Amino acid sequence: QFLFIVIFTTFLVSCVDYPILFGDKVPPGHTTGSKITIPDAIRPISQCVNSFSTPTICFLVIALTSWALRLVKIIWNLSHYIEIKSFYHEALKISTDELQNITWQEIQNRMMKYQLEHQMCIHKEQLSELDITHRISRFTNYLIAMINKDIIPVKLKLPLIGQRLFFTKGYLYNLEALLFWGPGSPFDNDWHLRPDYKRANKRQELSQRLSTRIFYIALLNVILSPIIFIWQILFSFFSYAEIIRRDPGRLGIRRWSLYSRHYLRHFNELDHNLNLRLGRAYKPAAKYMNIFYSHVLALIAKNVGFFAGAILAVLLALTIYDEFLLTVEHVLTAVTVLGIIVTTCRTFVPNEQEVQCPHKAMKSILCQIHYMPDEWKNQAHSAVIRDEFSTLFQYKMSFYLEELLSPLITPFVLLYALRSKSMTIIDFLRQFTIEVEGVGDVCSFAEMDIKRHGDPKWLSNAEADRNNISVARDGKMELSLINFQMRNPEWKPNPETNQYITKLKEQAISESIGLSSSNHILSNISSLHLSTLFNSRPATSEGITTDEQLRQDVRITNSSLLHHSFGFMDGYSLPVETTNVALRDHDINMSTMMLHEMHDRHMNLSSSNPTSPRERPYVRQMHFMGQSARKDDDNNDEEERQELVRNQNNSSDQDNRILTDEKPPQSYGAAHIV
């Protein structure tokens, strides 16, 4: 594509005789009024080359040099890909056809088995799931931690505009070059941080050195910005012009921003798992954003769409009556423009038949994305939260504009925002880099050490007065741990981390028992194994449940308890597929919601003036699960609790009959119940 755009642009600039093409000039050998063909408007190659101007020659030299470097990189990567393919075929015994559909867990298991047999890693006898993931996500984990701790500046305060978020592919490319793989970067290879960066007495010198490198990188960006900007314009035009003409409404479609892919990503989460989570969160996120619309803008769009549609209908009717109308000048242009206007206006007109609830939509989003600030849960109806969420879920048009302007903005962000963070970056690399045997240097957050990085607000055993520098924000450490442990059930964490997981299970079980005492449904489910909460595999007394049992349990628990417990309503409920992978992902989501519920009640208990359950829509229907959570409100909310219990009992009589059949159903996961 790069080479085609360069050659095609040069051809359009130097090799096309536009006066002949537009009929303003008669080509040689033709008479006035004779038919002109496209070859008549194309100049010979020798004439094209002779017409090259100095800017055109400079453009070609830079473009071809860049293309040659990219070609060398492709050849280098191709050699590595051949080695990887050989490893998969010979060591893991996975053919190319099998690779299309094999699961990552199977590949991982074969790697660990091969390590035991052949010792491909000589530093340790056995590789764990975490060791393999560290090698894949080493630098990604550093970026996730830096964004979580606001080490990398992405939120900029601009005069007259206010705070704006800026995180583009160009900015990310510069960050990775500065920190990971570029000349003079802190890492001297793919697995080792330079020794100087681990010494506190070198911090001033290294900070100055990094600041100087950022300055020169920013200066290089300034020099190349005109060329990159022109390239962005050409690439955007050739890529999106036909799409806009065919389906202009796609500009009004939203997508997950590049920033959200780092903010919402768990530590040690692989790309395919992240894509799956964000893909499932797309529909509830789109529903949430569609709740907010401007009535004035919708009214204007309706009228403009009506006027444009009327004119378009007349032109189409006349064209059907007599095709000669198509030969009239600018008729085709008018039809195209009117069609774009009608389609664009349609995207601004909401569906008036839908009844939306922002709190329910936000809860469905949280089920999949797993991360959001606490204030989003209770203030989902406000325009401020909508604007903050739009930084994660942005219009495609905004994404295209940001990428288009990125070459012009990135140099100034590097120079004025990132350069001032040099000392902070150096300190972060020194304080949060640890060496793992057989893996190399990794980010300490990626080790998921609850004792070191856990947040007391998320029920960890960490000290409440710990320095916030070592604590991951928004429950990043705890939620990442649950996600990784449930995807890799054979992984053995350190004793402190394992104790934290056990503590979560025990608390979930105790709260389930507390709920069962006031819920007729749960009092009949004595055979459910609550220990599968925060676990990745369904379990029964005989071991793993069968697929049919899984499907039966999902139908029972999803219909009787899941919606009542978390307050889901039609249109926002989490769709449950009955494949093993889908069930595991569903269990992860429910365990995540349970952990958020524990965190919310902990924050309300620690607050000097906790709100009543009636004022907390996120946990309104679950506040009585922990009897010790709000003892002072028992009298005030007893009537509400009894009414809710009666409603649950009445609405689930059919489920009770199912549950009290000859053989009690076996649970695939208590997350559905809790």
N, C-alpha and C positions, 0 to 999 in steps of 0.2 A: 504493500500500500504506500509506503514512504517513497519508494522509487517511482511508482506510477504517478503519484501526486507531483513529484519534482519534474518528471519528464512531461507530463500532461500540461502543467502550468506553463512551463517554458514554451511548449508548442502553442498554447493559446496566446501567449504574449508576443512571440516573434514569428510564428509561421502561418498565421491566419491574416489574410488581407480583408479587413472588415468593411472597407468601402465597397468592395466587390460583393461580399457576402450579403450586405444590406441593400444592394442594388443602386448605390450612389455612383458607381463607377462601372464602366463596361470592360470586361476582361479582354485581353488580347485575343484576336481571332474571332470575336463575337460582334454582332451588329446590335444596334439598339432594339430592344424588345425581344431578343432571343432568350431562350431558356438558359438559366445559369445553374450549374451543378456545384456540389460541395468541393470536388477536386479543383474547380476553377478558382476557388477562393483560397487554396492552399499554395503557399510559396514553395519553390524548390529548396532542397536541403542546403545547397551552397548559399542561396540568398538568405535563408534563415540564420545560418552561422555568421554570415557577414553582418547581419543586422543586430547581433548581440551587443548590448550596451555594457558599460563597465559595471553597473549594479547587477545586471543579469549574470555576468561572468562571476562576480563575487558570490552571488547567491548559489550558483551551480557548484563552485569550488567548496563552499561550506557544506552544502547539502550532500554532495557526493562523499566528502570526507566523513561526515556523520554517518552516512549509509555504510561506508566501508568499515567503520568502527562497529556498527551494529552487526554487520555481516560476520566480523571476527568473533563477536560475542555469541552470535547464534551458533557458529561452528564449534566454539568452546563448550557451550551448553549441550550441543548435540553429542559431543564426545562423552559427556557425563551421563546423558540420557541413555546412551548405548550401554554404558557400564551398569546403570540401574536396571535396565532391561535384562542384561545378562545375570545380575544378582537375583532378580525375581525368577528367571527361568531355571537357573542352575541350583541356587541355594534354597529358595523358598518353594520351588516346584509349582510355580504359578504361570500358566501360559497367558498369551496375550488375550485370547478369548475369555478366559476366566477373570482376567483383571477388570473387565467391564462391569461385573456385577458382584465381585467378592467384597465382603465387608472389611472395614478397617480392623475390627477386632480379630478376624481370622489372620490377616497379614501380621498383626502385632504378635499373636500367639506363635505363628511360625517363626518369626524373628527370635523370640525368646527361646524357643526350642532349638533353633540352629545355633544360638549362642552357647547353650549347654553342651551341644555335641561337638562344636568346632572352635569355640573360644575366639570368635572374630574380634572381640574387644578383650585385650590381654590384661587390662587393669582390674577387672573384676570377673568373677566366675559367672554371675547371673545378672542379666539385665531386667529391670522392671519396666512397667508401662510408663512410669514417670521419666525414666532415663531416655526412653525412645522419644517421648514427646518433647523433652528438653532439647534434644538435637534438632528437632524440626522447628520448634517455636522459640528458640533462644532469643533472637533479636526482637521478635514480636512481643514477647513477654516484657522486655525492657520498655518498649513503646507503650504497652498497656499500662504498666506501672507509672511511667512518667506522665501520661495523660491523667491517670487517676489521681496523682499527687500534684497536678498542675505545675509540673516541672517544665513541660514544653508549652510555650504560650500559644494558645489557640483562640482565646477570647480577647479581642483587641478593643480598646476604647478610642473611638475616632471623634474628632471635633465635629460638632453640629449633627452627627449621626448617632452617636452613643456607642454602646457595646455591640460588637458584631463578631460572629464566629468565623474564623478563616482556617480551613484545613483542606488543602487541595492535593492533587496527585503531584504537582510540581513541588509544593512545600514538603510533602512526605519524601519525595525523592532526594531533596537536598538534605533533609534530616538523616536519612539512612546513609547517605554518602559521608556526612560529617561525623557520624557516631559509630558506624559499623564497618563499612567496606572501602571508603575513600582513602586516598593517600594521607598519611598522618593521622588516621582515625584512632580512637582509643583501643580498638581491637586490632591486634597484629595478624590475626587469622580468624577463621570461623568459630573458634572455640576458646580463645585465650585473650584476656584483657592484659594490656601491657603492665609490667610490674610497677612502673612509676605511678600509675593511677590508683594503686592500692596503698600508697604511702601518704600519710597526712601532711608530712613536711614538704611535699611537692605540690600541694594544692594551688598555691599562688602562681607558681610557674606554669603549671598545666592550664590554669584558668586563663592566663594571659595568652598562652599558645593557642588554646581553643578560640578565644576571642579574635585573635589575628586570623585564624583559618576561616572563621565565619565572615570576617570582613572581606577577605579575598574571594570567598565563594559568592558573597553578595555582589562584589564588584564584577565578577565574571557573569553573574546573572544579569546585571545591568547592561553589560556589553552585548550579551546574546539575546536580551529581551526583545529587540525589534524582529530578529529573525524567528525566534520561537513564537512570537505573537502572530507573525504572518503565517507561520506554519499552522498554528492553532486555527486561524481563520479559514485557511484552505481546507484543512482536515475536517473542520466542523461543517463547512459548506458542502463538501463532497459526501460526507457521512449522513447529514441530517436534512439536506434540502429536499430530497425525494420523500423522506419520511414525513416531513412537515406538509408537503404538498398532498400526500396520500392520506395522512391521518393527523391533522393539526392538533386534535384533541390530546395527543400524547404529551404535548408540552405541559398540559395541566395534570398529568399523572405524577404521582409522587414516587420517591425512591428513598431508600435508607442512605443517609449521607456517609461520606468517608469517615467523618468524625464518629458517627454512631457505631461504625464497625470496629472501632477501637474502644470506645467508651462502654459498649454493651458486651464486649467480648470477655469471656472468662479467661483467667490465667490457664495456660496449657490447653486451650480449646483449639481444635483444628478447623481448617477452613470449611470443610463440608458440614460439620456440626453447626458452625455459626450460620452458614447459608440456610441450613434447614430451619433453624430457630427464627431467623429474620423473615424467611419466606412464610412461615406459619403466622407470624405476627403482622403480616402486611394487611390482611383484610380487616382485622379489628383496628389497626392504626388508621387505615383509610376511612373506616366508619367514624372513628373519633374525630378526625380532622374535618369530615364532611358535616359534622354537627354544627360547626361554626361557619357562618357565612354572613355576608353583608346583604341586608335586605335592599338597600339602595342599589348596590352593584347587581343584584339579581334582577331588579326591576329594569335597570338600564339594559342588561344583557337580553332580557326578554324582548324589549322593544327594538333594539338594534338587530337582534336575530330575526324578528318579524319583518322588518323593513328589507333586510338583505335577502331573506328567503322569498319575499314577494317578487323582488326584482329578478332573482335567480329563476323562479318559476316561470316568469314571463319569457325570459331569454331561452330557457329550455323548451317551452311550448313553441316559440317561433322557430327554433332550430328543428324541431320535429316537423313543423309545417313546411319549412323550406330550408334545406341544408346549405343554401347559398349564404345564409347569415353567418356561417362559420368563416367565410372568406373575408368578412368585413373586419377592418382593422380593430384590434384590441378586444374583440368579442370573447375570444378564448381566455384572454387575460382577465376580463371582467368576471367570467364564469368561475375561473379558478379562485380569484380573490373573494368573491361572494361565498363560494363553498367553504373557504377557510374561515370566514367571519361567522357563518352560521354554525359550523362545528365548534369553534372556539366559544361562542356565546352559550352554546348548550352546556358546556362544562361549568359555567357559573350559575346555572339555574338548579337549585336543589330539588330533590324529590320530596314533595310536600306530603306524601302518603306515609313516610317513615316517621316513627316516633323514636327518638334517640335519647339515651341516658349517658351522659359523659362519664359518670362514676363507674357504671357497669363496663363501658368500653375501655376505660383505663385499667380496670381490673383484668379484663381479658388480655390487654396488651402486656401487663405485668407478668401474666402466666407464661408468656413466651420470651420476652426480652430479659426478664429476671432482675433488671436494675432500673431504679428511678429514685429521685430524691423523695423524702418522706412527704414533703408538702404537696407533691403531685397527687397523692392518693386522696386527700381530702379536699383539694382545691381544683379538681379536674375540670370544673365547669367554668373557671375563670379564663379570661383572654390572656392573662400573663402566662399561665401554665401552657395554654395552647401555643403561644409564641415560643416558649422554651422547648416544647416538644417538637415544634417545626424545625428546630436546628438538627434534630435527629432524623426527621422524616420530611424531607424537603421536596419542593417541586423539581421536576426534571429540568425545567427551564432555568431555575436558579442554579442547578448543578452545572448546566452547560455554560451559563454566563460566568460563574466562578472559575471554571476551568479555562475559559477563553481569556479572562483578565488576569489569570494567575501569573503569567510571565511578567506582567507589569507591577504586580503587587508583592510578589514573593521576595524580590530583593530588599524592599523596605522593611518587610516583616523580619527577615534575617538580620538586617542591619540594626534596627531599632528595638525589636522585641526579643529575639533569640540571643543576640550578643550580650545583652545585660544579664542573661541567665547562665553565663559561662561557669561561674563559680558554683552555682546550684547544681548544674549538671555534673561537674567534677565531683562534688561531694556525694551526689546520689550514686554515681558509679562506684565510688570507694566504699560507701556505707552499705550498699545493697547488692554487692557482688560476692558470691561465695563459690568455692571450687568444689565440684562434685566428682568423686573418683569415677573415672571411665567416661565422663561426660565433658568436663572442662568447667569454665567459668559460666555461671548462670545467674540470673536475677534471683535474689533471695525470696522475693514475693512468689516466684514460680514454684518454690519448694513447698508452699502452702503450710508453713509452720505457724500453727495457731498461737503457740506460746510467744512467738516473736512478733507476729504481725496481726494477731487477732484483735478484734474490736470488742470491748466489754459490752457495747450497746447491742451486739449481736450474740450475746450469751456465751462468749468465750471466757476462758479462765484468766484472761489478761488483767493486769492491774488497772484499776479505773483511772489512776493518775498518770498513766503512761504518757510519754511524749508522743504527740500526734504525728511526728515525723515517721515513725515506724508502723503506723496503723493505716491499713488500706481503707479508703472511704467507701461509703454506700454499701457496706457488707461485701466488698469485692472478694476478700479472702475467704470468708465463710461460704458464700454462694459458689465460688470457684471450686472449693474443696468438695462440696456436696455434688456438684456436677461431675467432677472428675472421678470421685469415688463410686458414684452410681454407674458411670460408663465403664469403669474398670473395677469390678467387684473383687478381683483377686489381688488388687494392689494393697500393700500393707503400709499404712502411714506410721509416723513415729508415735510413741506412747501418748504424748500430750494431745496430738491431733486425733488419735483413735479414741481417747477419753472424751474429747469434745463431741465426736460423732455418737458415741454411746450415750452421752448426756442428752443429746437431741432426741434420740430414740426413746429414752426413758421418759422424757418430758412429754413427748407426743403420745406415748401410751397412757400416761397418767391423765392427760387431758381428754383422751378418747374415752377412758373409763368414766371420767367426770361427766362427759357429755352423755354417755350411755345411761347413766342413772336418771337422766331427765328426758331421755328419748326412747320411746317404746321400740323403735326399730333396732337400735344398738343393743338393747337388752336381750334381744333374741339371737344376736350374732355371736355366740360363744365360741364358734370354731374359727373365727378370723384371726390370723396370725399378725398381730400388730408390729412384730419385730421387723417386718419388711419395709417400714417407713425409713426413708433415707438409705434404701438399699436398691440395687439395680435389677434384681431378679425376683420374680414371683416365687413364693415358697409355700409349701404345704407340709404336712407331717410326713408325706412320702417323698418330698423333694420338690422338684420343679413341676409346676402345673402343666397340664396339657393345653393345647391351643383352644379346644372347646371349652375347657374350664375357664380359661382367661376371658374368652368372649362372654361367657355367662356372668362372670364376676363383674366385668366392665359394665354390662347392661344393668345389673342390679345396683352397683354402687353409684354409677353415674346418674341413674334415674332417681334414686331415693335420697342420696345424701350430698353428692357433690354440689349440686346447684343450691340446695338449702344452706350448706355450710358456708360457701363463699359468695353467695348472693348473685349467682349468674342468672341471666334471664335469656329468653329466646332471642336469637340473633347474636349473642355474645358468648354462648357456651363454647367450650373447647371441643372441637370435633375429635372423637376417639376412633382411630383405626384399630383393627384387631390383629395387626402383625406384631411380632415380638419387638421389633425395633420401635414401632410407634407406641406400644404399651410402655416400653422403658422410657421413652421421651415424655410420655404423658405422666408417668410416675415422677420423673425429675421435675416437671412443671408443678405438680401438686406439692411435692416436698419443698420446692422453692416458695410457694405460697404459704406453706405452713411456717417456714422460717421467717418470712416477712410478718406473719401474724404474731409470732413470738416476739419479734423485735418491736412491733408496734405497741404491744401490751407492756413490754419492758420500758419503753420510752414514756408511756403514759403513767406508769407507776413511779418512775423517777422524776416526773415533772412536778414542780411545786404546786401547780394548779391543773391537775389532769382533767381532761374533758370527760363528760359522761358518754356512755356508749351511744346514746341517741345522737350525739354530736359528732360521732366518728363513723361515717358511712362505710368506711373500709372494713371495719370489724363490728358493725352494728349487730349482725346476726350471729356473731360468734363470741360476744363478750362474756357470756355466762359459762363458756367452756372451762375456763380456769377460775374456780370458785374463789381463789385467793387474790385474783387480779383486782377485783373491785368490791371489797366487802362493804365499804361505806355506801355503795349504791344498791345493795341487795333489796332493801325495802322499797326504794323508789322504782326499781325496774322489775320487781317481782311479777307485776301484772303483765308487763310486756313479755317477759320470759315465758310465763305460763301460756300466754296466747300463742306465742311462736311454737312452743312444744305441741300444743293442741293442733295447730295447723299442720305441723310436720307429721303428727300421728294420723290425722285424717287423710292427708294426701298420699300416704304410703301404705294404706291397708293392703293394697294388692301386692306390694313388695313384701309385706310381712307374710302373706300367704305363700309367696314363693320361697321365702327364707325358711319357713317351717315345714317344708315338704319332707319326704322320707329321708333324704340325705342332705344335710346342711351344705351350702356352697362353701368352697374354699377360697380364701382371699388371694388376690394377686398383689395387693398392696394396700396398706392402711392409709396411704396418702389420700385415697378417694374418700375414706370415712372421715378423717380429721379435717 
